[in-house]
């Protein structure tokens, strides 16, 4: 047993070392609480693949980035080399995939690149991805070569990667079975080629240990971890507890960090979507500025298009403030007497955020993802929205309720549209 533990610890340390180079770039500028744990998390996943028959639950690794050039391909290629019988697929036929699994007695690690091709809920791939998470998952197929029914064990380590804009949102059935990692491009430097000269020896050490070595190890209880979260982290905690010491502590720490940070990461992803919506608007509208109410309406039309829940007016305002984008006072002057100057945004104030966060569209001949002819129909340039309405959205909370606090943005926009219509009617009298 001591030899087994020594072999496993040596393999784990070797895996951590290989994954550390690109992520050490983050050490002085963490963008997320998760970042310091990334090399160890990936090492745990690679180690888990060598003992896949031990665990009831095989969590999926959900690897994504907001843009290209963030290290997904590098990570995937390295991972499949370290994992047990690693295979990276771009878009194989389902028959090819299951045949590969049968050929190696389902002791294989599957990596699906460009995952947007695999998320059809009615697809055979989805059955494999969803059901293979739990032990005992099998499926019968007709083999056209042998002309016989064959059964494939689907309980295998399976992971994926994609650019976030290529997938509107992952189904809840996948999110509940996966641990999400977001890669960021921190510096313009390619990671060093990993030194894998010792990998054959490391794999030989692991091959000496049966794949079901941990089958009698029960999943440990971890404070603050319950239900599906406890299930999908169980294999990592079994491995961590077996190695003991700092490794066991780090396994528990990272689980708590991930569960806590996931909500924050969701906000971050939506913030990038807000910028994408605004970038579309800056191109489509071809104006130097935009009123607050029009921008809020526009963002939520974009969110409707990408199947995201709409955002409150104040949420959008605070997201933009995080990118140092603020309203300009008196950006709009209403031609009608008795109305105060309104607030709005200058598109020029968005440029730095566009350049830093979505350079793939900012620095290219970009065509907007959708055309909103309704924009100009709903918001006439000849008649501005009532400034009192705009100011009510933008005012700090000084005892007054804000529109965005009590109404969804869509309802707020209905009110705005009705007010505009009333103004037009008054002009025609």
C-alpha contacts under 8 A as a table, 3 or more apart, distances in Angstrom:
res1	aa1	res2	aa2	distance
1	X	4	X	5.03
1	X	5	X	6.28
2	X	5	X	5.13
2	X	6	X	6.10
3	X	6	X	5.01
3	X	7	X	6.08
4	X	7	X	5.10
4	X	8	X	6.14
4	X	209	X	6.85
5	X	8	X	5.10
5	X	9	X	6.02
5	X	242	X	7.46
5	X	243	X	6.49
6	X	9	X	5.18
6	X	10	X	6.08
7	X	10	X	5.16
7	X	11	X	6.16
7	X	202	X	7.91
7	X	205	X	5.82
7	X	206	X	6.70
8	X	11	X	5.09
8	X	12	X	6.09
8	X	205	X	7.86
8	X	206	X	6.80
8	X	243	X	7.72
9	X	12	X	5.05
9	X	13	X	6.16
9	X	243	X	6.41
10	X	13	X	5.25
10	X	14	X	6.17
10	X	202	X	7.70
11	X	14	X	5.05
11	X	15	X	6.22
11	X	47	X	7.54
11	X	202	X	5.80
11	X	203	X	7.82
11	X	205	X	7.91
11	X	206	X	7.52
12	X	15	X	5.11
12	X	16	X	6.24
12	X	43	X	6.13
12	X	44	X	7.13
12	X	47	X	6.53
13	X	16	X	5.14
13	X	17	X	6.24
14	X	17	X	5.20
14	X	18	X	6.46
15	X	18	X	5.21
15	X	19	X	6.42
15	X	43	X	5.05
15	X	46	X	7.45
15	X	47	X	7.98
15	X	82	X	7.21
16	X	19	X	5.30
16	X	20	X	6.04
16	X	39	X	5.34
16	X	40	X	5.50
16	X	42	X	7.56
16	X	43	X	5.25
17	X	20	X	5.23
17	X	21	X	7.48
17	X	39	X	7.72
18	X	21	X	6.80
18	X	194	X	5.84
18	X	195	X	7.37
19	X	22	X	7.01
19	X	23	X	7.29
19	X	39	X	5.05
19	X	40	X	8.00
19	X	42	X	7.25
19	X	43	X	7.34
19	X	75	X	7.75
19	X	78	X	8.00
20	X	23	X	5.34
20	X	24	X	5.79
20	X	39	X	5.30
21	X	24	X	5.44
21	X	25	X	7.39
21	X	191	X	6.19
21	X	192	X	6.78
22	X	25	X	5.93
22	X	71	X	8.00
22	X	190	X	7.77
22	X	191	X	5.09
22	X	192	X	7.69
23	X	26	X	5.50
23	X	27	X	7.44
23	X	35	X	7.58
23	X	36	X	7.90
23	X	38	X	7.26
23	X	39	X	7.03
24	X	27	X	5.37
25	X	28	X	7.30
25	X	186	X	7.08
25	X	187	X	7.47
26	X	29	X	5.28
26	X	30	X	5.42
26	X	31	X	7.81
26	X	35	X	7.08
26	X	36	X	7.67
26	X	186	X	6.96
27	X	30	X	6.12
27	X	36	X	6.97
30	X	33	X	7.06
30	X	35	X	6.29
30	X	36	X	7.57
31	X	35	X	7.09
32	X	35	X	5.54
32	X	261	X	8.00
33	X	36	X	6.99
33	X	257	X	6.79
33	X	261	X	7.07
34	X	37	X	5.68
34	X	38	X	6.65
34	X	254	X	7.30
34	X	257	X	6.48
34	X	258	X	6.51
34	X	261	X	7.46
35	X	38	X	5.39
36	X	39	X	7.61
37	X	40	X	5.53
37	X	41	X	6.09
37	X	254	X	6.43
38	X	41	X	5.09
38	X	42	X	6.17
38	X	181	X	7.96
39	X	42	X	5.34
39	X	43	X	6.13
40	X	43	X	4.91
40	X	44	X	6.12
41	X	44	X	5.12
41	X	45	X	6.38
41	X	254	X	7.84
42	X	45	X	5.08
42	X	46	X	6.22
42	X	79	X	7.85
43	X	46	X	5.07
43	X	47	X	6.09
44	X	47	X	5.07
44	X	48	X	5.96
44	X	236	X	6.11
44	X	239	X	7.74
45	X	48	X	4.98
45	X	49	X	6.48
45	X	61	X	7.83
45	X	236	X	7.49
46	X	49	X	5.41
46	X	50	X	7.32
46	X	79	X	6.61
46	X	82	X	6.21
46	X	83	X	4.87
46	X	84	X	7.66
47	X	50	X	5.62
47	X	51	X	7.30
47	X	83	X	6.92
48	X	51	X	5.44
48	X	52	X	6.10
48	X	235	X	6.98
48	X	236	X	7.26
48	X	239	X	7.77
49	X	52	X	5.16
49	X	83	X	5.76
49	X	84	X	5.50
49	X	108	X	7.61
49	X	109	X	6.39
49	X	156	X	7.98
49	X	157	X	5.89
50	X	83	X	6.71
50	X	84	X	5.10
50	X	107	X	7.98
50	X	206	X	7.04
50	X	207	X	7.81
50	X	211	X	6.12
51	X	54	X	5.52
51	X	55	X	7.53
51	X	210	X	7.31
51	X	211	X	4.14
51	X	212	X	5.85
51	X	213	X	6.85
51	X	214	X	7.41
52	X	55	X	5.96
52	X	58	X	7.28
52	X	107	X	7.29
52	X	155	X	7.99
52	X	156	X	6.54
52	X	157	X	6.79
52	X	211	X	6.20
52	X	212	X	7.03
53	X	56	X	7.93
53	X	211	X	5.46
53	X	212	X	4.67
53	X	215	X	7.28
54	X	211	X	6.33
54	X	212	X	4.00
54	X	213	X	5.99
54	X	214	X	4.82
54	X	215	X	4.10
54	X	216	X	7.80
55	X	58	X	6.62
55	X	135	X	7.45
55	X	212	X	7.76
55	X	214	X	7.09
55	X	215	X	6.15
55	X	235	X	6.14
56	X	134	X	5.76
56	X	135	X	4.94
57	X	133	X	5.62
57	X	134	X	4.93
57	X	135	X	6.44
57	X	231	X	6.36
57	X	232	X	6.14
57	X	234	X	7.31
57	X	235	X	7.03
58	X	132	X	7.86
58	X	133	X	5.06
58	X	134	X	6.64
58	X	155	X	7.60
58	X	156	X	7.18
58	X	157	X	6.04
58	X	232	X	6.67
58	X	235	X	7.09
59	X	133	X	6.36
59	X	157	X	7.50
59	X	177	X	5.66
59	X	178	X	5.25
59	X	179	X	6.82
59	X	232	X	4.86
59	X	233	X	7.05
60	X	133	X	7.46
60	X	157	X	6.98
60	X	158	X	5.79
60	X	159	X	5.13
60	X	160	X	7.84
60	X	177	X	6.13
60	X	178	X	4.22
60	X	179	X	6.19
61	X	158	X	7.41
61	X	159	X	4.77
61	X	160	X	6.43
61	X	178	X	5.52
61	X	179	X	5.24
61	X	180	X	6.14
61	X	181	X	7.34
62	X	159	X	6.30
62	X	160	X	5.62
62	X	161	X	6.29
62	X	178	X	5.94
62	X	179	X	5.79
62	X	180	X	4.48
62	X	181	X	5.99
63	X	72	X	7.16
63	X	159	X	7.83
63	X	160	X	6.05
63	X	161	X	4.54
63	X	162	X	6.74
63	X	180	X	6.02
63	X	181	X	4.91
63	X	182	X	6.03
63	X	183	X	7.41
64	X	72	X	7.04
64	X	161	X	5.32
64	X	162	X	5.01
64	X	163	X	5.49
64	X	164	X	6.20
64	X	180	X	7.77
64	X	181	X	6.37
64	X	182	X	5.03
64	X	183	X	6.25
65	X	68	X	7.12
65	X	70	X	6.47
65	X	72	X	7.51
65	X	162	X	6.94
65	X	163	X	5.18
65	X	164	X	5.95
65	X	182	X	5.22
65	X	183	X	5.03
65	X	184	X	6.29
66	X	163	X	5.82
66	X	164	X	5.37
66	X	165	X	6.98
66	X	182	X	7.87
66	X	183	X	7.88
66	X	184	X	7.44
66	X	269	X	7.91
66	X	272	X	7.83
66	X	358	X	7.77
67	X	70	X	6.75
67	X	163	X	5.99
67	X	164	X	7.46
67	X	358	X	7.04
67	X	360	X	6.88
68	X	71	X	7.99
68	X	163	X	6.93
68	X	360	X	7.61
69	X	72	X	7.62
69	X	185	X	6.60
70	X	183	X	5.75
70	X	184	X	5.15
70	X	185	X	4.48
70	X	186	X	7.98
71	X	74	X	5.17
71	X	75	X	6.02
71	X	183	X	6.82
71	X	184	X	7.78
71	X	185	X	7.47
72	X	75	X	5.15
72	X	76	X	6.06
72	X	161	X	6.71
72	X	162	X	7.83
72	X	183	X	7.15
73	X	76	X	5.06
73	X	77	X	6.03
74	X	77	X	5.32
74	X	78	X	6.21
75	X	78	X	5.23
75	X	79	X	5.95
76	X	79	X	5.02
76	X	80	X	6.27
76	X	88	X	7.55
76	X	111	X	7.24
76	X	161	X	7.84
77	X	80	X	5.54
77	X	81	X	6.55
77	X	88	X	7.47
78	X	81	X	5.25
78	X	82	X	6.44
79	X	82	X	5.22
79	X	83	X	5.99
79	X	86	X	7.67
80	X	83	X	5.11
80	X	84	X	7.62
80	X	85	X	7.43
80	X	86	X	4.17
80	X	87	X	6.04
80	X	88	X	6.68
80	X	109	X	7.14
80	X	110	X	7.93
80	X	111	X	7.28
81	X	84	X	7.96
81	X	85	X	7.91
81	X	86	X	6.10
82	X	86	X	7.50
82	X	199	X	7.52
83	X	86	X	5.35
83	X	109	X	6.47
84	X	107	X	6.98
84	X	108	X	5.73
84	X	109	X	5.91
85	X	107	X	6.87
85	X	108	X	4.65
85	X	109	X	5.80
86	X	108	X	5.91
86	X	109	X	4.55
86	X	110	X	6.12
86	X	111	X	7.48
87	X	108	X	7.36
87	X	109	X	6.07
87	X	110	X	5.16
87	X	111	X	6.06
88	X	110	X	6.14
88	X	111	X	4.58
88	X	112	X	6.05
88	X	113	X	6.95
89	X	92	X	6.16
89	X	110	X	7.50
89	X	111	X	6.08
89	X	112	X	5.11
89	X	113	X	5.98
90	X	112	X	6.09
90	X	113	X	5.01
90	X	114	X	6.34
91	X	112	X	7.48
91	X	113	X	7.65
91	X	114	X	7.92
91	X	117	X	7.07
92	X	96	X	6.35
92	X	97	X	6.43
93	X	96	X	5.21
93	X	97	X	6.39
94	X	97	X	5.10
94	X	98	X	6.24
94	X	124	X	6.89
94	X	125	X	6.69
95	X	98	X	5.36
95	X	99	X	6.04
96	X	99	X	5.14
96	X	100	X	6.23
97	X	100	X	5.24
97	X	101	X	6.47
98	X	101	X	4.98
98	X	102	X	6.27
98	X	152	X	6.66
99	X	102	X	5.10
99	X	103	X	6.12
100	X	103	X	5.12
100	X	104	X	6.62
101	X	104	X	5.54
101	X	105	X	6.13
101	X	106	X	4.52
101	X	107	X	7.13
101	X	108	X	6.46
101	X	152	X	7.22
101	X	153	X	7.61
101	X	154	X	7.93
102	X	105	X	4.92
102	X	106	X	5.67
102	X	152	X	6.04
102	X	153	X	7.48
103	X	106	X	7.44
104	X	107	X	5.61
104	X	108	X	6.63
105	X	108	X	7.93
105	X	153	X	7.83
106	X	152	X	7.72
106	X	153	X	6.05
106	X	154	X	7.13
106	X	155	X	7.42
106	X	156	X	6.34
107	X	156	X	6.89
108	X	156	X	6.51
108	X	157	X	7.10
109	X	156	X	6.43
109	X	157	X	5.00
109	X	158	X	5.94
110	X	156	X	7.56
110	X	157	X	6.27
110	X	158	X	4.64
110	X	159	X	6.29
111	X	158	X	5.85
111	X	159	X	4.87
111	X	160	X	5.36
111	X	161	X	7.94
112	X	115	X	5.89
112	X	158	X	7.68
112	X	159	X	6.22
112	X	160	X	4.51
112	X	161	X	6.59
113	X	160	X	5.68
113	X	161	X	5.19
113	X	162	X	6.60
114	X	117	X	6.43
114	X	160	X	7.60
114	X	161	X	6.02
114	X	162	X	4.96
114	X	163	X	7.72
115	X	118	X	5.42
115	X	119	X	7.00
115	X	160	X	5.94
115	X	161	X	5.78
115	X	162	X	5.43
116	X	119	X	5.88
116	X	162	X	6.85
116	X	166	X	6.20
116	X	167	X	5.73
117	X	120	X	7.57
118	X	123	X	7.48
118	X	125	X	6.10
118	X	126	X	6.74
119	X	123	X	7.56
119	X	125	X	7.71
119	X	126	X	6.29
119	X	170	X	7.65
119	X	171	X	7.99
120	X	123	X	5.26
120	X	126	X	6.69
121	X	126	X	5.86
122	X	126	X	6.99
123	X	126	X	5.41
123	X	127	X	6.91
124	X	127	X	5.15
124	X	128	X	6.53
125	X	128	X	5.13
125	X	129	X	6.14
126	X	129	X	4.98
126	X	130	X	5.84
127	X	130	X	5.35
127	X	131	X	5.75
127	X	132	X	7.72
128	X	131	X	5.53
128	X	132	X	5.33
128	X	154	X	6.13
129	X	132	X	5.62
129	X	133	X	6.89
129	X	158	X	7.03
129	X	174	X	7.81
130	X	133	X	6.02
130	X	173	X	6.84
130	X	174	X	6.44
130	X	177	X	7.68
131	X	134	X	6.11
131	X	137	X	5.98
131	X	154	X	7.41
131	X	155	X	7.68
132	X	135	X	6.94
132	X	137	X	5.50
132	X	138	X	7.82
132	X	154	X	4.73
132	X	155	X	4.21
132	X	156	X	6.24
133	X	137	X	7.94
133	X	155	X	6.10
133	X	156	X	7.41
133	X	157	X	7.89
133	X	177	X	6.93
134	X	137	X	6.35
134	X	155	X	6.37
135	X	155	X	5.52
136	X	153	X	7.44
136	X	154	X	7.91
136	X	155	X	6.72
137	X	153	X	6.19
137	X	154	X	5.38
137	X	155	X	5.68
138	X	151	X	6.60
138	X	152	X	5.46
138	X	153	X	4.51
138	X	154	X	5.24
138	X	155	X	7.45
139	X	151	X	5.54
139	X	152	X	5.47
139	X	153	X	6.85
139	X	154	X	7.18
140	X	149	X	6.46
140	X	150	X	5.46
140	X	151	X	4.25
140	X	152	X	6.34
141	X	149	X	5.53
141	X	150	X	5.31
141	X	151	X	6.23
141	X	152	X	7.72
142	X	147	X	6.75
142	X	148	X	5.73
142	X	149	X	4.49
142	X	150	X	6.17
143	X	146	X	5.57
143	X	147	X	5.37
143	X	148	X	5.45
143	X	149	X	6.04
143	X	150	X	6.47
144	X	147	X	4.89
144	X	148	X	7.27
153	X	156	X	7.77
162	X	166	X	7.06
162	X	167	X	7.83
163	X	166	X	5.58
163	X	167	X	7.39
164	X	167	X	5.63
164	X	168	X	7.34
165	X	168	X	6.56
167	X	170	X	6.99
168	X	306	X	5.71
168	X	307	X	6.56
168	X	308	X	7.57
169	X	307	X	7.86
169	X	308	X	7.92
170	X	174	X	6.52
170	X	175	X	6.47
171	X	174	X	5.51
171	X	175	X	6.46
172	X	175	X	4.92
172	X	176	X	5.97
173	X	176	X	5.55
173	X	177	X	6.71
174	X	177	X	5.14
174	X	178	X	6.13
175	X	178	X	5.27
175	X	179	X	7.51
175	X	180	X	7.98
176	X	228	X	6.59
176	X	229	X	7.62
177	X	228	X	7.45
177	X	232	X	6.21
178	X	232	X	7.03
179	X	232	X	7.76
179	X	258	X	7.98
185	X	188	X	7.44
195	X	198	X	7.65
196	X	199	X	5.08
197	X	200	X	7.30
198	X	201	X	5.59
198	X	202	X	6.42
199	X	202	X	4.97
199	X	203	X	6.08
200	X	203	X	5.22
200	X	204	X	6.14
201	X	204	X	5.03
201	X	205	X	6.35
202	X	205	X	5.16
202	X	206	X	6.51
203	X	206	X	5.05
203	X	207	X	6.01
204	X	207	X	4.98
204	X	208	X	6.41
205	X	208	X	5.49
205	X	209	X	7.38
206	X	209	X	5.48
207	X	210	X	6.96
207	X	211	X	7.99
209	X	213	X	6.72
210	X	213	X	5.17
211	X	214	X	7.98
212	X	215	X	5.29
213	X	216	X	7.80
214	X	217	X	5.27
214	X	238	X	7.89
215	X	218	X	7.86
217	X	238	X	6.97
218	X	238	X	7.58
219	X	231	X	7.96
219	X	234	X	5.30
219	X	235	X	7.27
219	X	237	X	7.29
219	X	238	X	6.17
220	X	234	X	6.92
220	X	237	X	6.79
220	X	238	X	6.79
221	X	225	X	7.65
221	X	230	X	7.77
222	X	225	X	5.54
222	X	230	X	7.46
222	X	252	X	7.06
224	X	256	X	7.32
225	X	229	X	6.00
225	X	230	X	5.18
225	X	256	X	7.47
226	X	229	X	5.66
226	X	230	X	4.93
226	X	231	X	7.88
227	X	230	X	5.42
227	X	231	X	6.40
228	X	231	X	4.90
228	X	232	X	6.20
229	X	232	X	5.48
229	X	233	X	6.30
229	X	259	X	7.66
230	X	233	X	5.39
230	X	234	X	5.88
231	X	234	X	5.18
232	X	235	X	7.23
233	X	236	X	5.50
233	X	237	X	6.33
233	X	255	X	6.92
234	X	237	X	5.11
234	X	238	X	6.11
235	X	238	X	5.09
235	X	239	X	6.27
236	X	239	X	5.22
236	X	240	X	6.03
236	X	251	X	6.62
237	X	240	X	4.86
237	X	241	X	5.88
237	X	248	X	6.94
237	X	251	X	5.93
237	X	252	X	6.88
238	X	241	X	5.26
238	X	242	X	6.13
239	X	242	X	5.12
239	X	243	X	6.39
239	X	248	X	7.89
240	X	243	X	5.30
240	X	244	X	5.95
240	X	247	X	5.41
240	X	248	X	4.12
240	X	249	X	7.64
240	X	250	X	7.91
240	X	251	X	5.85
241	X	244	X	4.73
241	X	245	X	7.86
241	X	247	X	7.54
241	X	248	X	4.82
242	X	248	X	7.68
243	X	247	X	6.52
243	X	248	X	6.75
244	X	247	X	5.83
244	X	248	X	4.90
244	X	249	X	7.81
245	X	248	X	5.56
245	X	249	X	6.60
246	X	249	X	5.00
246	X	250	X	6.04
247	X	250	X	5.13
247	X	251	X	6.18
248	X	251	X	5.19
248	X	252	X	6.53
249	X	252	X	5.30
249	X	253	X	6.16
250	X	253	X	4.91
250	X	254	X	6.00
251	X	254	X	5.46
251	X	255	X	6.44
252	X	255	X	5.31
252	X	256	X	6.50
253	X	256	X	5.35
253	X	257	X	6.23
254	X	257	X	4.94
254	X	258	X	6.04
255	X	258	X	5.19
255	X	259	X	6.21
256	X	259	X	5.28
256	X	260	X	6.08
257	X	260	X	5.19
257	X	261	X	5.84
258	X	261	X	5.09
258	X	262	X	5.89
259	X	262	X	5.63
259	X	263	X	7.95
260	X	263	X	6.76
260	X	264	X	7.79
261	X	264	X	5.13
261	X	265	X	6.19
262	X	265	X	5.05
262	X	266	X	6.27
263	X	266	X	5.11
263	X	267	X	6.61
264	X	267	X	5.16
264	X	268	X	6.40
265	X	268	X	4.88
265	X	269	X	6.19
266	X	269	X	5.20
266	X	270	X	6.35
267	X	270	X	5.16
267	X	271	X	6.18
268	X	271	X	4.97
268	X	272	X	6.56
269	X	272	X	5.30
269	X	273	X	6.52
270	X	273	X	4.89
270	X	274	X	6.24
271	X	274	X	5.04
271	X	275	X	6.55
271	X	319	X	5.98
271	X	320	X	7.98
272	X	275	X	5.12
272	X	276	X	6.31
272	X	357	X	7.03
272	X	358	X	7.72
273	X	276	X	4.92
273	X	277	X	6.15
273	X	303	X	7.79
274	X	277	X	5.11
274	X	278	X	6.22
274	X	299	X	6.25
274	X	316	X	7.41
274	X	319	X	7.90
275	X	278	X	4.96
275	X	279	X	6.02
275	X	353	X	7.68
275	X	354	X	6.87
275	X	358	X	7.85
276	X	279	X	5.02
276	X	280	X	6.24
276	X	358	X	7.38
277	X	280	X	5.17
277	X	281	X	6.28
277	X	298	X	7.28
277	X	299	X	5.38
277	X	302	X	5.78
277	X	303	X	7.86
278	X	281	X	4.89
278	X	282	X	6.16
278	X	295	X	7.47
278	X	298	X	7.78
278	X	299	X	6.69
279	X	282	X	5.13
279	X	283	X	6.49
279	X	354	X	7.21
279	X	362	X	7.96
280	X	283	X	5.40
280	X	284	X	6.05
280	X	368	X	5.21
280	X	369	X	7.28
281	X	284	X	5.11
281	X	285	X	5.67
281	X	286	X	7.95
281	X	298	X	7.24
282	X	285	X	5.70
282	X	286	X	5.95
282	X	287	X	6.89
282	X	288	X	7.97
282	X	347	X	6.43
283	X	286	X	5.36
283	X	368	X	7.39
284	X	368	X	7.30
284	X	371	X	7.32
284	X	372	X	7.95
287	X	290	X	7.22
287	X	347	X	7.95
288	X	346	X	6.09
288	X	347	X	5.75
288	X	348	X	7.45
289	X	331	X	7.74
289	X	344	X	6.91
289	X	345	X	5.60
289	X	346	X	4.37
289	X	347	X	5.51
290	X	294	X	6.57
290	X	295	X	6.37
290	X	344	X	5.62
290	X	345	X	5.38
290	X	346	X	6.57
290	X	347	X	7.44
291	X	294	X	5.28
291	X	295	X	6.22
291	X	331	X	7.88
291	X	332	X	7.23
291	X	342	X	7.86
291	X	343	X	6.41
291	X	344	X	4.10
291	X	345	X	6.22
292	X	295	X	5.25
292	X	296	X	6.30
292	X	327	X	7.71
292	X	343	X	6.43
292	X	344	X	4.81
292	X	345	X	6.65
292	X	390	X	6.52
293	X	296	X	5.21
293	X	297	X	6.22
293	X	385	X	7.86
293	X	390	X	6.19
293	X	413	X	7.23
293	X	416	X	7.70
294	X	297	X	5.10
294	X	298	X	6.02
294	X	375	X	7.94
294	X	379	X	6.97
295	X	298	X	4.95
295	X	299	X	6.09
296	X	299	X	5.27
296	X	300	X	6.40
296	X	313	X	6.20
296	X	316	X	7.11
296	X	409	X	7.11
297	X	300	X	5.40
297	X	301	X	6.26
297	X	409	X	7.07
297	X	410	X	7.00
297	X	413	X	6.16
298	X	301	X	5.11
298	X	302	X	6.34
298	X	375	X	7.29
299	X	302	X	5.14
299	X	303	X	6.25
300	X	303	X	4.75
300	X	304	X	6.05
300	X	310	X	5.36
300	X	311	X	6.64
300	X	409	X	7.38
300	X	410	X	7.33
301	X	304	X	5.03
301	X	305	X	6.32
302	X	305	X	4.92
302	X	306	X	6.39
303	X	306	X	5.17
303	X	307	X	5.96
303	X	308	X	4.91
303	X	309	X	6.61
303	X	310	X	6.01
304	X	307	X	5.03
304	X	308	X	5.92
304	X	309	X	7.15
304	X	310	X	6.98
305	X	308	X	7.71
310	X	408	X	7.67
310	X	409	X	7.11
310	X	410	X	7.77
311	X	315	X	6.13
311	X	316	X	6.53
311	X	408	X	7.35
311	X	409	X	6.51
312	X	315	X	5.14
312	X	316	X	6.52
312	X	404	X	5.49
312	X	405	X	7.30
312	X	407	X	7.65
312	X	408	X	5.64
312	X	409	X	5.15
313	X	316	X	5.38
313	X	317	X	6.39
313	X	393	X	6.95
313	X	403	X	7.81
313	X	404	X	4.73
313	X	405	X	7.83
313	X	408	X	7.76
313	X	409	X	5.75
314	X	317	X	4.90
314	X	318	X	6.12
314	X	393	X	7.36
314	X	394	X	7.73
314	X	404	X	5.70
314	X	405	X	7.29
315	X	318	X	5.25
315	X	319	X	6.13
316	X	319	X	5.09
316	X	320	X	6.25
317	X	320	X	5.30
317	X	321	X	6.26
317	X	326	X	7.88
318	X	321	X	4.91
318	X	322	X	6.30
319	X	322	X	5.22
319	X	323	X	6.91
320	X	323	X	5.19
320	X	324	X	6.47
320	X	325	X	5.06
320	X	326	X	6.85
321	X	324	X	4.70
321	X	325	X	4.95
321	X	326	X	5.77
322	X	325	X	7.30
323	X	353	X	6.12
325	X	349	X	6.01
325	X	350	X	6.38
326	X	345	X	6.90
326	X	349	X	7.86
327	X	343	X	6.17
327	X	344	X	5.27
327	X	345	X	4.96
327	X	346	X	7.67
328	X	331	X	5.54
328	X	343	X	5.76
328	X	344	X	5.56
328	X	345	X	5.82
328	X	346	X	7.13
329	X	341	X	7.70
329	X	342	X	6.83
329	X	343	X	4.95
329	X	344	X	7.02
330	X	333	X	6.33
330	X	341	X	4.92
330	X	342	X	5.28
330	X	343	X	5.43
330	X	344	X	7.63
331	X	341	X	7.44
331	X	342	X	6.31
331	X	343	X	5.28
331	X	344	X	5.35
331	X	345	X	7.28
331	X	346	X	7.92
332	X	341	X	5.93
332	X	342	X	4.97
332	X	343	X	6.05
332	X	344	X	6.63
333	X	340	X	7.42
333	X	341	X	4.66
333	X	342	X	6.03
334	X	337	X	7.78
334	X	339	X	6.59
334	X	340	X	7.33
334	X	341	X	6.31
334	X	342	X	7.27
334	X	383	X	7.54
334	X	384	X	5.99
334	X	386	X	7.98
334	X	387	X	7.57
335	X	383	X	7.80
336	X	339	X	6.34
339	X	386	X	7.31
339	X	387	X	6.42
339	X	388	X	7.54
340	X	387	X	6.10
340	X	388	X	7.37
341	X	387	X	6.60
342	X	387	X	4.94
342	X	388	X	7.89
342	X	390	X	6.60
342	X	391	X	6.83
343	X	387	X	7.77
343	X	390	X	6.89
343	X	391	X	7.07
345	X	349	X	7.57
346	X	349	X	5.68
346	X	350	X	7.58
347	X	350	X	5.45
347	X	351	X	7.24
348	X	351	X	5.61
349	X	352	X	7.22
350	X	353	X	5.49
350	X	354	X	6.14
351	X	354	X	5.07
351	X	355	X	6.04
352	X	355	X	5.07
352	X	356	X	6.13
353	X	356	X	5.22
353	X	357	X	5.74
353	X	358	X	7.70
354	X	357	X	5.47
354	X	358	X	5.26
354	X	359	X	6.35
354	X	362	X	6.05
355	X	358	X	5.99
355	X	359	X	4.81
355	X	362	X	5.92
355	X	363	X	7.42
356	X	359	X	6.04
358	X	361	X	5.97
358	X	362	X	6.25
359	X	362	X	4.74
359	X	363	X	5.50
360	X	363	X	5.85
360	X	364	X	6.44
361	X	364	X	5.27
361	X	365	X	7.35
361	X	366	X	5.51
362	X	366	X	7.24
368	X	371	X	6.93
372	X	375	X	5.61
373	X	376	X	6.19
373	X	377	X	6.79
374	X	377	X	4.82
374	X	378	X	5.74
375	X	378	X	5.31
375	X	379	X	5.95
376	X	379	X	5.13
376	X	380	X	5.77
376	X	381	X	7.51
377	X	380	X	6.35
378	X	417	X	6.69
379	X	383	X	7.93
379	X	384	X	7.54
379	X	385	X	7.80
379	X	417	X	7.52
379	X	420	X	7.90
380	X	383	X	5.56
380	X	384	X	6.81
381	X	384	X	6.34
383	X	420	X	7.27
383	X	423	X	7.70
383	X	424	X	7.44
384	X	387	X	7.90
384	X	420	X	7.35
385	X	389	X	7.45
385	X	390	X	7.46
385	X	416	X	6.67
385	X	417	X	7.94
385	X	419	X	7.08
385	X	420	X	5.62
386	X	389	X	5.51
386	X	390	X	6.77
386	X	416	X	7.78
386	X	419	X	6.98
386	X	420	X	7.19
387	X	390	X	4.89
387	X	391	X	5.95
388	X	391	X	5.11
388	X	392	X	6.02
389	X	392	X	5.12
389	X	393	X	6.58
389	X	416	X	7.31
390	X	393	X	5.34
390	X	394	X	6.43
391	X	394	X	4.98
391	X	395	X	5.70
392	X	395	X	5.50
392	X	402	X	5.86
392	X	403	X	6.43
393	X	402	X	5.57
393	X	403	X	5.46
393	X	404	X	6.14
394	X	402	X	7.80
395	X	398	X	7.95
395	X	402	X	7.33
397	X	400	X	5.94
397	X	401	X	6.87
397	X	402	X	7.14
401	X	405	X	6.93
401	X	406	X	7.74
402	X	405	X	5.25
402	X	406	X	6.99
403	X	406	X	5.62
403	X	407	X	5.93
403	X	412	X	6.93
404	X	407	X	5.40
404	X	408	X	6.53
404	X	409	X	6.49
404	X	412	X	7.28
405	X	408	X	7.91
407	X	410	X	7.93
407	X	411	X	6.01
407	X	412	X	5.97
408	X	411	X	5.42
408	X	412	X	6.33
409	X	412	X	4.89
409	X	413	X	6.11
410	X	413	X	5.10
410	X	414	X	6.40
411	X	414	X	4.98
411	X	415	X	6.43
412	X	415	X	5.15
412	X	416	X	6.30
413	X	416	X	4.84
413	X	417	X	6.04
414	X	417	X	5.05
414	X	418	X	6.15
415	X	418	X	5.12
415	X	419	X	6.18
416	X	419	X	5.05
416	X	420	X	6.22
417	X	420	X	5.05
417	X	421	X	6.21
418	X	421	X	5.06
418	X	422	X	6.25
419	X	422	X	5.08
419	X	423	X	6.33
420	X	423	X	5.07
420	X	424	X	6.34
421	X	424	X	5.09
421	X	425	X	6.22
422	X	425	X	5.02
422	X	426	X	6.21
423	X	426	X	5.10
423	X	427	X	6.37
424	X	427	X	5.14
424	X	428	X	6.53
425	X	428	X	5.25
425	X	429	X	6.63
426	X	429	X	5.38
